[in-house]
Amino acid sequence: MTDNQGLPNYSGDPQGGGGFNNPGPPPNNNLVWAILSTVLCCPPFGIVSIVKSTQVNSLWTQGQPAAAEEAAKAAKKWAIIAAISGVVVAILYVVFFVVLGVYANSVDVNNYR
């Protein structure tokens, strides 16, 4: 069975309309990266990434490929934001303690008696 443009109709509808033709597999939901960025880097941004990544497959099965693709992109974006913010916080943490150590070594405690 073909539609009005001569393309095969896989919707199951004998009239050729009303169904959703899956163009292929769903987009990568990036769930692994979302979970890793939540556990290892920044939980607030990672949770947003997990929520977005879990929406991908359900949107795909509902016949909303554009929304599924947007959710996949958003999940990836929030996982990257979580990873970057986790690295920035770790760097600031190390810098803080290095500066604190340098300051502590430069103070002469004998002057405070």
C-alpha positions in Angstrom: 0.0 0.0 0.0 1.3 3.5 -0.8 0.3 7.0 0.2 -0.6 9.8 -2.2 3.1 10.5 -2.9 3.9 6.9 -3.9 5.7 6.1 -0.6 5.0 2.9 1.3 2.5 3.2 4.1 3.5 1.4 7.3 0.9 2.9 9.6 -1.5 0.0 9.5 -4.3 2.2 8.3 -5.6 0.7 5.0 -6.7 4.2 3.9 -3.1 5.5 4.2 -3.6 8.2 6.8 -3.7 8.9 10.5 -0.7 6.7 11.5 2.8 7.6 12.5 5.6 6.3 10.3 8.7 5.8 12.5 11.6 7.1 10.4 14.0 4.8 12.3 15.3 4.2 15.8 14.7 6.8 18.5 17.4 9.4 19.1 20.0 8.6 21.8 18.5 9.6 25.1 21.9 10.2 26.8 20.6 8.6 30.0 24.1 7.2 30.9 25.6 10.7 30.7 22.8 12.2 32.7 23.2 9.7 35.5 27.0 10.0 35.5 26.8 13.8 35.6 24.3 13.7 38.4 26.4 11.3 40.5 29.8 12.6 39.8 29.4 16.3 39.0 26.4 18.5 39.8 23.1 16.9 41.0 20.8 19.8 40.3 21.7 20.0 36.6 22.1 16.3 36.3 18.5 15.7 37.6 17.2 18.0 34.8 19.2 16.0 32.4 17.7 12.7 33.7 14.2 14.0 33.4 14.7 15.2 29.8 16.4 11.9 28.8 13.5 9.8 30.2 11.1 11.8 28.1 12.8 10.8 24.8 11.5 7.3 24.4 8.0 8.1 25.5 7.8 11.0 23.1 9.1 8.8 20.3 6.5 6.1 21.0 3.7 8.7 21.1 4.6 9.7 17.6 6.4 13.0 18.3 9.8 12.6 16.7 10.6 16.3 16.8 9.8 16.6 20.5 11.8 13.5 21.2 14.8 15.0 19.3 14.5 18.2 21.3 14.3 16.3 24.6 17.4 14.4 23.6 19.3 17.6 22.7 18.2 19.1 26.0 19.3 16.1 28.0 22.7 16.3 26.4 22.9 20.0 27.0 22.1 19.7 30.7 24.5 16.8 31.1 27.3 18.9 29.6 26.3 21.9 31.9 26.4 19.6 34.9 29.8 18.2 34.0 31.3 21.6 33.3 29.9 23.1 36.5 31.2 20.1 38.5 34.7 20.6 37.1 34.6 24.3 37.8 33.5 23.8 41.4 36.3 21.2 41.9 38.9 23.6 40.5 37.6 26.4 42.7 37.8 24.0 45.7 41.4 23.2 45.0 42.4 26.8 44.4 40.7 27.8 47.6 42.7 25.3 49.7 45.9 26.1 47.9 45.5 29.8 48.6 44.5 29.0 52.2 47.6 26.9 52.6 49.9 29.6 51.1 48.4 32.2 53.4 48.7 29.9 56.5 52.4 29.3 55.7 53.0 33.0 55.2 51.6 34.1 58.6 54.2 34.4 61.4 52.4 33.1 64.5 55.2 34.5 66.8 54.0 38.0 66.1 50.6 37.4 67.8 51.9 36.8 71.3 
